[in-house]
């Protein structure tokens, strides 16, 4: 798989050099002419982000983000969204060749992708919060309670470095038990060999739900060691397309902040409480034209998919099997770091 | 060739007994071996049958909490996903019919009465047209389904059948070209075959699916699935061409010379004298190549196809069912086994019928 990744990377780097940059507005024009948005799925599944239900339909956080963008453009995602099953290696060449319009696939915003691959990113729509999992019978509530304990980790990974940095910064000490693979480290932790295990909190939540008999026996500590931004990736050069991605994300957060849900959006539209919400929901005309969309695009997105917290709860949060807490992914007013842009 | 042993040879039975059970220590080891095998089998039986849960009344994994056996309920709930992938749920009868069409056409073309070029060609063209109409839709009132929604076993069977069907004639062509008396043609074909053989299949598929869009103009591109089928069949053809060439070269030179002396043309010699015998000689490695290729179809998952392996992964890749990956893999393995085992049994039948290895 390493080999494939290198071939894919080399291929897309070569292409990024030769392929003309996307023109301003060209992606939206092409998507509208084609009649559907081409977005990433998974070649299998990625629990919480992209899964397949019993009837072969896609679901998950990333899938809902794809739906939100398609809904913003076409008024509905039904019939206007193609989820292309995509492997990790395939993401970049498929984006460059135009087979994909957006990569929404638990993808981190890294410098090499941003600069060398000819890709540009939206604002992060989620942060992969690197956290510890521990056994509930430890009674640990914060990382400091783990002091003097053991940590199972794959050696040489960024996770190991995050843990070392955090120990220095917060002043506690864990004895590292190194393993040569994630699976081995995880298995050792689950068998009780270590007091703690470190990973992206979504992965920890999935592990807790799917790999232990009693999910309550594993606790994810609230302290965040580091956070990696997960963002939508697009072809370089089409700023309007990036605007659309950013503003779709933003209205999901704005709706949550203002208490607008799929259930009450009709009422909010009839009696907008603030001028900003009137603008957002298209009551005051003009919000669509700025992005090349219809005036009711934000209304349709919220009506059909709900706000950010509805999407979160449904796919990874309290209404999903994973029951992941919002943590750093909460709104700023709730102690997280996510915020909407200013609607004027 | 007369090394075959007689099936009912009384001395053979005695020899067996003598070798396995003559001394007490041999008896002990035999008993130990049988005991171990029985224990393992019993445990597997316990897991797979006695303690297993077969169905899920509510469609969730609740029935499997706290059981010690296999949770076959995952197959009960998710089998349509495994077999048909992302194909629209209400339309899945089309996918199952399409899969059946290809399998039936494949079985029919294994029957000797269909072994005439026009019959085979007609059969396969009809088969593929029926398959394509059923899967893609768009006519006869069938809703159209885009290829990225094709999946599961149907996709695996389609890619395999299409790959073999394009690959086999290509292989014959390559084998004949490589034996051409014109050095330029023989050399270029040799270079082509060796070039493809020195690349991993995965790189060829990757290039066909992802690099080609950068190189080819859009009107020449076609859908990803066709590019992948062509890449797959070229890979098969390069190996199979060498199998056939070995079959040709095993023929005594006198045969072709005699045919020439009778005044037969090149095509008469090739189709009536050389190829039929070459096929017979090359049958065991050819069956081998067919079997390997079936298993190699699982590589298409790397370029984002939802084949039976990928949809198997999707079947347990959800919070509700992720503990049941062994059951899903066993189920997928059974599917592969049925196909590959039938292929090799058919190969054995062909060898008997054509008396391969007996001159």
Interface residues (C-beta under 8 A of the other chain):
Chain A: X4 X7 X8 X11 X15 X18 X19 X41 X42 X43 X44 X45 X46 X47 X48 X51 X52 X53 X54 X55 X56 X57 X58 X82 X83 X84 X85 X86 X87 X89 X90 X93 X94 X96 X97 X98 X99 X206 X209 X210 X211 X213 X320 X321 X322
Chain B: X59 X66 X77 X78 X80 X81 X84 X85 X86 X87 X88 X89 X92 X146 X148 X151 X202 X203 X206 X209 X210 X211 X213 X214 X224 X301 X302 X303 X304 X305 X306 X310 X311 X313 X314 X315 X317 X318 X319 X320 X322 X323
